[in-house]
Structures are given as C-alpha cells and as structure tokens.
C-alpha cells in the first residue's frame, strides 16, 4: 500500500516520483536502482525528507568544464572525500532538480550555476564518516557546466574546493567518480 506524503514535502514526493518515472536509465544496473528508488518512495513518502527514514533521497550535481577536461570537486567535511556537490532535499526546494541546483550553488559559490534538468545518473550508497541520522543516500545526479576560470568558494560543508583535470583526480575520491564523469562527458558530447 502506498502511503501519502505529508503536506510539507508532498511537492518533493510528487516531483521525485514524476522525475524517476520519466527518467530513462543508461543501463540495467541504473534501471534497477531507479526501480529501487521508486519502491522506497512507495513504501515511505518521507524518503524525500532529511528527517525521514535512514535511507533517503538526495540530489547532487557534477560540474564539468565545457570541454569536459576538468571537474570541480569539494573536499566534503564529513565524508573526507573529494565529491561532486549535493545534499538533502529541503522543504523550500520546488523539486529534486532545484535541490541539486541549490546545493551546487551553495557548495561551489558559483551563483550562476544551472544544471541540466535531465539527470545523468542515480546512485545508492552507504554513508561512512560523521553523518547523523542517515545511513544511506538514494542520490539523483545532474550535470552543470562552468568555466575553469570561474573562481569557486568553499562553503562551511567543505574543507577545500578545486578544479582537477579528469585524468589527475585527487586520491581520496569515491570509486564511482570516474564513471560519473564519463556519463557527464557523454552528455556534453550530445
């Protein structure tokens, strides 16, 4: 039985549901994840809320240079990894894409950053490090483009922020970052 999302996050639930129902996964692994995200939303609509179940929906944004040769990453304070920008959906976000855009702007300091509205990826990952209350993120990932001459500014959530050539990533990056970058570069090549 599908439960109804509370009024304060109903718009996020409706948007996440529509986005995931309409998204075309690039491969069978991502299709299975997409279906798992939909199942999580059906079993608990609060999956869209930060204070929802331990596994909940998040939105992130990979930032590449226009030619796809550089990636902008931040050293996440809690995870202690170089990551794309992203985080939890907030009740004031109109939807998942808006959450990814807000997080990218806040965490990069690039106020003009606008992600593509069509996700490039979904990923489900366990959390390690100093996270409170959440154990797993169901992450919907978007792509934005910025020029390497744009000067990012780290937020309070970051220890550092920098542009990296995609063939010279820092050592403490997640194992799937290369795959995510390849998906982003594929989108740029369209």
C-alpha positions as CSV (number, residue, x, y, z in Angstrom):
1,X,0.0,0.0,0.0
2,X,1.4,3.4,-1.0
3,X,1.3,6.0,1.8
4,X,0.6,9.7,1.3
5,X,3.4,12.2,1.8
6,X,2.8,14.9,4.4
7,X,1.8,18.3,3.1
8,X,5.2,19.9,3.8
9,X,7.0,17.5,1.5
10,X,4.2,16.4,-0.8
11,X,5.6,18.6,-3.7
12,X,9.0,16.9,-3.3
13,X,7.5,13.5,-3.3
14,X,5.4,14.3,-6.4
15,X,8.4,15.8,-8.2
16,X,10.7,12.9,-7.3
17,X,8.0,10.4,-8.5
18,X,7.5,12.2,-11.8
19,X,11.2,12.6,-12.4
20,X,12.1,8.9,-11.7
21,X,9.1,7.6,-13.7
22,X,10.2,9.7,-16.7
23,X,13.9,9.2,-16.5
24,X,15.5,6.7,-18.9
25,X,18.3,4.8,-17.2
26,X,21.5,4.4,-19.2
27,X,21.9,0.7,-18.3
28,X,20.3,-2.2,-16.5
29,X,22.1,-1.5,-13.2
30,X,20.8,2.1,-13.1
31,X,17.4,0.8,-14.1
32,X,17.3,-1.5,-11.1
33,X,18.4,1.5,-8.9
34,X,15.6,3.6,-10.4
35,X,13.1,1.0,-9.6
36,X,14.5,0.7,-6.1
37,X,14.2,4.4,-5.6
38,X,10.5,4.2,-6.7
39,X,9.9,1.3,-4.3
40,X,11.5,3.3,-1.4
41,X,9.2,6.3,-2.2
42,X,6.1,4.0,-2.4
43,X,7.0,2.4,1.0
44,X,7.7,5.7,2.8
45,X,7.0,9.1,1.2
46,X,9.2,10.7,3.8
47,X,12.1,9.2,1.8
48,X,12.3,12.7,0.3
49,X,12.9,14.4,3.7
50,X,16.1,14.8,5.6
51,X,14.4,13.7,8.8
52,X,12.8,10.8,7.0
53,X,14.0,7.2,7.1
54,X,17.7,6.4,7.4
55,X,17.9,5.8,3.6
56,X,16.6,8.9,1.8
57,X,16.6,10.7,-1.5
58,X,19.3,13.3,-2.2
59,X,20.3,15.4,-5.2
60,X,23.8,16.1,-6.5
61,X,25.5,18.0,-9.3
62,X,28.6,17.1,-11.2
63,X,30.3,20.3,-12.5
64,X,32.5,19.9,-15.6
65,X,34.3,22.4,-17.8
66,X,32.6,22.9,-21.2
67,X,35.1,20.7,-23.0
68,X,34.8,18.0,-20.3
69,X,38.5,18.0,-19.4
70,X,38.2,19.4,-15.9
71,X,35.9,18.7,-12.9
72,X,35.1,20.9,-10.0
73,X,35.1,19.0,-6.7
74,X,34.9,19.8,-3.0
75,X,36.5,18.0,-0.1
76,X,33.4,17.1,1.9
77,X,33.9,17.9,5.6
78,X,32.1,14.9,7.0
79,X,32.9,12.3,4.3
80,X,36.5,13.5,4.0
81,X,36.3,12.6,0.3
82,X,36.5,14.8,-2.9
83,X,33.0,14.7,-4.2
84,X,30.5,16.4,-6.6
85,X,28.2,18.9,-4.9
86,X,24.9,17.8,-3.4
87,X,22.8,17.0,-0.4
88,X,19.4,16.7,1.1
89,X,16.2,18.0,-0.3
90,X,14.8,20.9,1.7
91,X,11.0,21.7,2.1
92,X,11.5,25.0,0.3
93,X,13.0,23.3,-2.8
94,X,10.4,23.1,-5.6
95,X,11.8,19.7,-6.6
96,X,14.8,17.4,-7.0
97,X,16.5,19.4,-9.7
98,X,16.1,22.6,-7.7
99,X,17.7,20.9,-4.7
100,X,20.7,19.9,-6.9
101,X,21.0,23.4,-8.3
102,X,20.7,25.0,-4.8
103,X,23.3,22.6,-3.3
104,X,25.7,23.1,-6.2
105,X,25.5,26.9,-5.9
106,X,25.8,26.9,-2.1
107,X,28.7,24.5,-2.0
108,X,30.6,25.9,-5.0
109,X,30.0,29.6,-4.5
110,X,29.2,29.8,-8.3
111,X,25.8,31.6,-8.1
112,X,25.1,31.4,-11.8
113,X,25.5,27.6,-12.0
114,X,22.5,25.9,-13.7
115,X,22.4,22.1,-14.0
116,X,20.8,20.3,-16.9
117,X,17.2,19.3,-15.9
118,X,17.6,15.7,-17.1
119,X,19.6,13.5,-14.5
120,X,22.7,11.8,-15.8
121,X,22.8,9.1,-13.1
122,X,21.3,7.6,-9.9
123,X,23.4,6.0,-7.2
124,X,22.6,4.3,-3.9
125,X,25.5,4.4,-1.4
126,X,26.1,3.7,2.3
127,X,27.4,6.6,4.3
128,X,30.6,6.5,6.4
129,X,32.1,9.2,8.4
130,X,30.3,11.6,10.7
131,X,26.7,11.6,9.4
132,X,23.8,11.9,11.9
133,X,20.6,10.0,11.4
134,X,21.1,8.9,7.8
135,X,22.8,5.7,6.8
136,X,22.2,5.6,3.0
137,X,21.7,8.1,0.2
138,X,19.5,7.5,-2.9
139,X,21.2,10.1,-5.0
140,X,19.8,11.6,-8.2
141,X,22.7,13.2,-10.1
142,X,22.6,16.1,-12.5
143,X,25.3,17.8,-14.7
144,X,26.3,21.5,-14.8
145,X,28.9,23.3,-16.8
146,X,31.2,26.1,-15.6
147,X,34.4,27.6,-16.9
148,X,37.7,26.7,-15.2
149,X,38.4,30.4,-14.9
150,X,35.3,30.7,-12.6
151,X,36.6,31.1,-9.0
152,X,34.7,28.7,-6.7
153,X,34.5,29.4,-2.9
154,X,34.2,26.6,-0.4
155,X,31.2,26.5,1.9
156,X,31.2,25.5,5.6
157,X,30.5,21.9,4.4
158,X,33.8,21.8,2.6
159,X,37.4,21.6,3.7
160,X,38.6,22.6,0.2
161,X,37.4,23.1,-3.3
162,X,39.3,22.9,-6.6
163,X,39.3,22.2,-10.3
164,X,41.0,19.0,-11.3
165,X,41.9,17.6,-14.7
166,X,39.8,14.5,-15.2
167,X,42.9,12.3,-15.7
168,X,44.5,13.6,-12.5
169,X,41.9,13.3,-9.8
170,X,42.9,13.5,-6.1
171,X,43.5,10.2,-4.4
172,X,40.6,10.3,-1.9
173,X,37.7,10.2,-4.4
174,X,34.9,7.6,-4.4
175,X,35.4,4.7,-6.8
176,X,32.4,5.6,-8.9
177,X,33.5,9.2,-9.6
178,X,35.2,8.2,-12.9
179,X,32.0,6.5,-14.1
180,X,30.0,9.6,-13.2
181,X,32.5,11.9,-15.0
182,X,32.2,9.6,-18.1
183,X,28.4,9.9,-18.0
184,X,28.8,13.7,-17.8
185,X,31.2,13.8,-20.7
186,X,28.8,11.7,-22.7
187,X,26.1,14.2,-22.0
188,X,28.3,17.1,-23.1
189,X,29.1,15.2,-26.4
190,X,25.4,15.2,-27.4
